[in-house]
Amino acid sequence: MTSRTVHLDLERELNPQQLEAVTHGEGPQLVLAGAGSGKTRVITYRIAWLIGEQGVDPSEIVAVTFTNKAAAEMHERVEGLVARHPLTAFVGTFHRFALRLLRRYGERVGLRRDFAIMDSSDQLSLVKKALELEGLSEKAFAPRAMLAAIGSAKNRLLDPEAFSRQAEGFFQSKVVAIYRRYQHMLHQASAVDFDDMILLAVKLLEQEGGIGERLRRRIRYLLVDEFQDTNHAQLRLVRALVGADGNLTAVGDEDQGIYRWRGAELDNILDFEASFPGATVRKLERNYRSTQTILDASGGLVAHNRGRRGKSLWTDSGAGEPVELYRASDEGDEATWLVRTLKGLSDRYPLAGMAILVRTNAQTRALEDELLRQGVPYELVGGTRFYDRAEIKDLVAYLRALRNPQDELSLGRILNQPPRGIGAGTRDLLEDRARKLGQPLWDVLKLGEFGEFPARSAKALEAFRDLMLHLRRLAEELPLPALLDQLLELTHYTGLYSAGDPDGQARLENIREFLSAAQEFTESQSYLSEDDDTLTAFLDRVALVSDTDSWQGRQGVSVMTLHSAKGLEFPVVAVAGLEEGLLPHFNAGKEGDDLEEERRLLYVGMTRARERLFLSTCRRRRIAGRYQDQEPSPFLLEIPAEHLRTTDSPSLFQHPQAHGVYSFFGRQTPAPRTAPGERSVEPVADDTGGRTLRRGSRVRHPTLGAGVVLELDGEGDQMKIGVFFERAGKRKLIARYANLELL
């Protein structure tokens, strides 16, 4: 192996737990890495240690993660440690690894070498077409629900036939029919979707024994980041690559598993030793991001989950400020307070170091209005994805059709874009002819013979065919940026948009940015595999990139969903809308796995904060144009009270009957006496003087202060007592430990 210069001082640069994980010997290991504990450091230093100190050939190392941003960061860090030579170890996403396998061996599983990758909007279009061909209404069978069901089947490695054997009920029987149609159309277009990439890679490794065995010999060390986010298919891919006892380093945090809704299986990390017997399990608990108060507040919350292995995060950076909770009268009041608070901190923290996190996109409207009103610049992360914008999808469709003319979805998109006289009627005639001849659309176009078409339509079809043939020749001769220049000139595409109106100007700027992306990609060549040409590699890159990958932190406050915030951090974080029905979301129910995932989602949001953390909740919120009373999130009761500093909106107390503390928790006034059928309970503190505790009783707690009993649930020592404390808000206490004094 070529010698390498490796700059490592492990004892100085790693803490003891990180050092153990980095220098782990043979066999599988699971590294439970708490939020902010340096998991990327462990992965990158392990790769560098294997290369520099263990003499492992870089080509025998594979590291996979879930986003291109994380992969690029890993790659850059490792190259900084392993100097002088370019890194030849594979560091990329699961899908990029699967794509590389399929580009090389795809013919073994029925793929052409130039197969296309359908993005999410393309997949949705195919499902809609399948519904139409099956005679099913989109209202009765929502395309997104169908696509989700198909994706779920693929994540479980079920092709249409295998899924049909498990399908139960009317809806699933229709899913089977749509799944078959959908796969047939993918095959006709010589295309795969994202889930196919993993499914086919597993099929390739498990059923083509020679390939699987060859890769297991070649890949001596596999590292997997964010293991809590893996699904069944990805776990099978890992097993196929390393076996049950291979050199696997899996890094993850069960407390940050927030993608169950898209197929992630938390059991993959909870039951790791069942999949990899004899595995070593290590914990990274020292936090390098947040204050101890933030760690204790978020840790107290997530400790209520049953589905976890347990960690106690600590830091030596100090206690820091309390977590601040604001109880607002409505979403306008909430937005005003949050924006005013962040604005007030702008002399200590840059606006780009602040984030407002929400559970749903709909919550951003009031926040955006207030940010604009107060003149605070902001960046909405998670708006329309750059590559989902219409003008960009058009250009990508042209490139895809040039690379693979059998891609009928792309061909159909550009047939009359920009308008060239090929209307819906002409297109229907063309597609009908293709069906009758049993040939792809492009082959029918190349064949010509448009005599049955109106003269004007025939001329337009001939012009389009000649244009595409000319562009295909140029694609073989020109570099990608020059090809795009010619494409724009020959199609007159930019003529669709006027620089005189804001929308047209924005679209022209997007086109210019797309040209810049192509130029940068061509110059870097960093994503090319040895078997790919630039156009194919660029299209692969476009298909795999995601919106959060492109987030770089602008000059304003970032506004994003909690899911989008995963993997990011900010000095100042505000989490808005901690209410029943929002967080936890109403789809989660009152208990079980979905509720635990909602709790993890809030935990992820809280642990994005380095120094200051703000939470907010509303007494009422406008939904579909009408105000609805809101209950505070039950998660607020699970955050240890000693770490919270609560501020109430003045308007909550302007009208005590309507906005008082009892109304805030769903009651107008406390019950003055025991209601019919209501239970009285035995005293729960030594100094109650023999009196019984009832709803409406005034009490005092040694640390929480004075309050009013709102609810009693259960009996005896295990009874739960809901109390509204004047200082600490609503809390639930266990009778045995409540230590309440009746006033």
FENVENWO-V687952 format. One record per residue. N is the residue number from 1. RES is the residue in one letter. OMEGA is omega as a letter, one per 40 degrees, with the letter a starting at -180 (* if undefined). Layout:
[[N/RES/OMEGA] [N/RES/OMEGA]]
This chain:
[[1/M/i] [2/T/a] [3/S/a] [4/R/i] [5/T/a] [6/V/a] [7/H/a] [8/L/i] [9/D/a] [10/L/a] [11/E/a] [12/R/a] [13/E/a] [14/L/i] [15/N/a] [16/P/a] [17/Q/i] [18/Q/a] [19/L/i] [20/E/a] [21/A/a] [22/V/a] [23/T/i] [24/H/a] [25/G/a] [26/E/i] [27/G/a] [28/P/i] [29/Q/i] [30/L/i] [31/V/i] [32/L/a] [33/A/i] [34/G/i] [35/A/i] [36/G/a] [37/S/i] [38/G/a] [39/K/i] [40/T/i] [41/R/i] [42/V/a] [43/I/a] [44/T/i] [45/Y/i] [46/R/i] [47/I/a] [48/A/i] [49/W/i] [50/L/a] [51/I/a] [52/G/a] [53/E/i] [54/Q/i] [55/G/i] [56/V/i] [57/D/a] [58/P/a] [59/S/i] [60/E/a] [61/I/i] [62/V/i] [63/A/a] [64/V/i] [65/T/a] [66/F/a] [67/T/i] [68/N/i] [69/K/i] [70/A/a] [71/A/i] [72/A/i] [73/E/i] [74/M/a] [75/H/a] [76/E/a] [77/R/a] [78/V/i] [79/E/i] [80/G/i] [81/L/a] [82/V/a] [83/A/i] [84/R/a] [85/H/i] [86/P/a] [87/L/i] [88/T/i] [89/A/i] [90/F/i] [91/V/a] [92/G/a] [93/T/i] [94/F/a] [95/H/i] [96/R/i] [97/F/i] [98/A/i] [99/L/i] [100/R/i] [101/L/a] [102/L/i] [103/R/a] [104/R/a] [105/Y/a] [106/G/a] [107/E/i] [108/R/i] [109/V/i] [110/G/a] [111/L/i] [112/R/a] [113/R/a] [114/D/a] [115/F/i] [116/A/i] [117/I/i] [118/M/i] [119/D/a] [120/S/i] [121/S/i] [122/D/i] [123/Q/a] [124/L/i] [125/S/i] [126/L/i] [127/V/i] [128/K/i] [129/K/i] [130/A/i] [131/L/i] [132/E/a] [133/L/i] [134/E/a] [135/G/a] [136/L/a] [137/S/i] [138/E/i] [139/K/a] [140/A/a] [141/F/a] [142/A/a] [143/P/a] [144/R/i] [145/A/i] [146/M/a] [147/L/i] [148/A/i] [149/A/i] [150/I/i] [151/G/i] [152/S/i] [153/A/a] [154/K/i] [155/N/i] [156/R/i] [157/L/i] [158/L/i] [159/D/a] [160/P/a] [161/E/i] [162/A/i] [163/F/a] [164/S/i] [165/R/i] [166/Q/a] [167/A/i] [168/E/i] [169/G/a] [170/F/a] [171/F/a] [172/Q/i] [173/S/i] [174/K/i] [175/V/i] [176/V/a] [177/A/a] [178/I/i] [179/Y/i] [180/R/i] [181/R/a] [182/Y/a] [183/Q/i] [184/H/i] [185/M/i] [186/L/a] [187/H/i] [188/Q/a] [189/A/a] [190/S/a] [191/A/i] [192/V/i] [193/D/a] [194/F/a] [195/D/i] [196/D/a] [197/M/i] [198/I/a] [199/L/a] [200/L/i] [201/A/i] [202/V/i] [203/K/a] [204/L/a] [205/L/a] [206/E/a] [207/Q/i] [208/E/a] [209/G/a] [210/G/a] [211/I/i] [212/G/a] [213/E/i] [214/R/a] [215/L/i] [216/R/i] [217/R/a] [218/R/a] [219/I/a] [220/R/a] [221/Y/i] [222/L/i] [223/L/a] [224/V/i] [225/D/i] [226/E/a] [227/F/i] [228/Q/a] [229/D/a] [230/T/i] [231/N/a] [232/H/a] [233/A/i] [234/Q/i] [235/L/i] [236/R/i] [237/L/i] [238/V/i] [239/R/a] [240/A/a] [241/L/a] [242/V/a] [243/G/a] [244/A/a] [245/D/a] [246/G/a] [247/N/a] [248/L/i] [249/T/i] [250/A/a] [251/V/a] [252/G/a] [253/D/a] [254/E/i] [255/D/i] [256/Q/i] [257/G/a] [258/I/a] [259/Y/i] [260/R/a] [261/W/i] [262/R/i] [263/G/i] [264/A/a] [265/E/a] [266/L/i] [267/D/i] [268/N/i] [269/I/i] [270/L/a] [271/D/a] [272/F/a] [273/E/i] [274/A/i] [275/S/a] [276/F/a] [277/P/i] [278/G/a] [279/A/i] [280/T/i] [281/V/i] [282/R/i] [283/K/i] [284/L/a] [285/E/i] [286/R/a] [287/N/a] [288/Y/a] [289/R/a] [290/S/i] [291/T/a] [292/Q/i] [293/T/i] [294/I/i] [295/L/a] [296/D/i] [297/A/a] [298/S/i] [299/G/i] [300/G/i] [301/L/a] [302/V/i] [303/A/i] [304/H/i] [305/N/i] [306/R/a] [307/G/i] [308/R/i] [309/R/i] [310/G/i] [311/K/i] [312/S/a] [313/L/i] [314/W/i] [315/T/i] [316/D/a] [317/S/i] [318/G/a] [319/A/a] [320/G/a] [321/E/i] [322/P/i] [323/V/a] [324/E/i] [325/L/i] [326/Y/i] [327/R/a] [328/A/i] [329/S/i] [330/D/a] [331/E/i] [332/G/i] [333/D/i] [334/E/a] [335/A/a] [336/T/a] [337/W/a] [338/L/a] [339/V/i] [340/R/i] [341/T/i] [342/L/i] [343/K/i] [344/G/i] [345/L/a] [346/S/i] [347/D/i] [348/R/a] [349/Y/i] [350/P/i] [351/L/i] [352/A/i] [353/G/a] [354/M/i] [355/A/i] [356/I/a] [357/L/a] [358/V/i] [359/R/a] [360/T/i] [361/N/a] [362/A/a] [363/Q/a] [364/T/a] [365/R/a] [366/A/i] [367/L/i] [368/E/i] [369/D/a] [370/E/i] [371/L/i] [372/L/a] [373/R/a] [374/Q/i] [375/G/a] [376/V/i] [377/P/a] [378/Y/i] [379/E/i] [380/L/a] [381/V/a] [382/G/i] [383/G/a] [384/T/a] [385/R/a] [386/F/a] [387/Y/i] [388/D/i] [389/R/a] [390/A/a] [391/E/i] [392/I/i] [393/K/i] [394/D/a] [395/L/i] [396/V/i] [397/A/i] [398/Y/a] [399/L/i] [400/R/i] [401/A/i] [402/L/a] [403/R/a] [404/N/a] [405/P/i] [406/Q/i] [407/D/a] [408/E/i] [409/L/i] [410/S/i] [411/L/i] [412/G/a] [413/R/a] [414/I/a] [415/L/a] [416/N/a] [417/Q/e] [418/P/a] [419/P/a] [420/R/i] [421/G/i] [422/I/a] [423/G/a] [424/A/a] [425/G/i] [426/T/i] [427/R/i] [428/D/i] [429/L/a] [430/L/a] [431/E/i] [432/D/i] [433/R/i] [434/A/i] [435/R/a] [436/K/a] [437/L/a] [438/G/a] [439/Q/i] [440/P/a] [441/L/a] [442/W/i] [443/D/i] [444/V/i] [445/L/a] [446/K/a] [447/L/a] [448/G/i] [449/E/a] [450/F/a] [451/G/a] [452/E/a] [453/F/i] [454/P/a] [455/A/a] [456/R/i] [457/S/i] [458/A/i] [459/K/i] [460/A/i] [461/L/i] [462/E/a] [463/A/i] [464/F/i] [465/R/a] [466/D/i] [467/L/a] [468/M/i] [469/L/i] [470/H/i] [471/L/i] [472/R/i] [473/R/i] [474/L/a] [475/A/i] [476/E/a] [477/E/a] [478/L/i] [479/P/a] [480/L/a] [481/P/i] [482/A/i] [483/L/i] [484/L/i] [485/D/i] [486/Q/i] [487/L/a] [488/L/a] [489/E/a] [490/L/i] [491/T/a] [492/H/a] [493/Y/a] [494/T/i] [495/G/i] [496/L/a] [497/Y/i] [498/S/i] [499/A/a] [500/G/i] [501/D/a] [502/P/a] [503/D/i] [504/G/i] [505/Q/i] [506/A/a] [507/R/i] [508/L/i] [509/E/i] [510/N/i] [511/I/i] [512/R/i] [513/E/i] [514/F/i] [515/L/i] [516/S/i] [517/A/i] [518/A/i] [519/Q/i] [520/E/a] [521/F/a] [522/T/a] [523/E/a] [524/S/a] [525/Q/a] [526/S/a] [527/Y/a] [528/L/i] [529/S/a] [530/E/a] [531/D/a] [532/D/i] [533/D/a] [534/T/a] [535/L/i] [536/T/a] [537/A/i] [538/F/i] [539/L/i] [540/D/a] [541/R/i] [542/V/a] [543/A/a] [544/L/a] [545/V/a] [546/S/a] [547/D/a] [548/T/i] [549/D/a] [550/S/i] [551/W/a] [552/Q/a] [553/G/a] [554/R/a] [555/Q/a] [556/G/i] [557/V/i] [558/S/i] [559/V/a] [560/M/i] [561/T/i] [562/L/i] [563/H/a] [564/S/a] [565/A/a] [566/K/i] [567/G/i] [568/L/i] [569/E/a] [570/F/i] [571/P/a] [572/V/a] [573/V/i] [574/A/i] [575/V/a] [576/A/i] [577/G/i] [578/L/a] [579/E/i] [580/E/a] [581/G/i] [582/L/i] [583/L/e] [584/P/i] [585/H/a] [586/F/i] [587/N/a] [588/A/a] [589/G/a] [590/K/a] [591/E/i] [592/G/a] [593/D/a] [594/D/i] [595/L/i] [596/E/i] [597/E/i] [598/E/i] [599/R/i] [600/R/a] [601/L/i] [602/L/i] [603/Y/i] [604/V/i] [605/G/a] [606/M/a] [607/T/i] [608/R/a] [609/A/i] [610/R/a] [611/E/a] [612/R/a] [613/L/i] [614/F/i] [615/L/i] [616/S/i] [617/T/a] [618/C/i] [619/R/i] [620/R/a] [621/R/i] [622/R/a] [623/I/a] [624/A/i] [625/G/a] [626/R/i] [627/Y/i] [628/Q/i] [629/D/a] [630/Q/i] [631/E/i] [632/P/i] [633/S/i] [634/P/i] [635/F/i] [636/L/i] [637/L/a] [638/E/i] [639/I/a] [640/P/a] [641/A/a] [642/E/a] [643/H/a] [644/L/i] [645/R/a] [646/T/i] [647/T/i] [648/D/i] [649/S/i] [650/P/a] [651/S/i] [652/L/a] [653/F/i] [654/Q/i] [655/H/a] [656/P/a] [657/Q/a] [658/A/a] [659/H/a] [660/G/a] [661/V/a] [662/Y/i] [663/S/a] [664/F/i] [665/F/i] [666/G/i] [667/R/i] [668/Q/i] [669/T/i] [670/P/i] [671/A/a] [672/P/a] [673/R/a] [674/T/i] [675/A/i] [676/P/i] [677/G/a] [678/E/a] [679/R/i] [680/S/a] [681/V/i] [682/E/i] [683/P/a] [684/V/i] [685/A/a] [686/D/a] [687/D/i] [688/T/i] [689/G/i] [690/G/a] [691/R/i] [692/T/i] [693/L/a] [694/R/i] [695/R/a] [696/G/i] [697/S/i] [698/R/a] [699/V/i] [700/R/i] [701/H/a] [702/P/a] [703/T/a] [704/L/i] [705/G/a] [706/A/i] [707/G/a] [708/V/i] [709/V/a] [710/L/a] [711/E/i] [712/L/a] [713/D/i] [714/G/a] [715/E/i] [716/G/a] [717/D/a] [718/Q/a] [719/M/i] [720/K/a] [721/I/i] [722/G/a] [723/V/i] [724/F/i] [725/F/a] [726/E/a] [727/R/a] [728/A/a] [729/G/a] [730/K/i] [731/R/i] [732/K/a] [733/L/i] [734/I/a] [735/A/a] [736/R/a] [737/Y/a] [738/A/i] [739/N/a] [740/L/i] [741/E/i] [742/L/i] [743/L/*]]
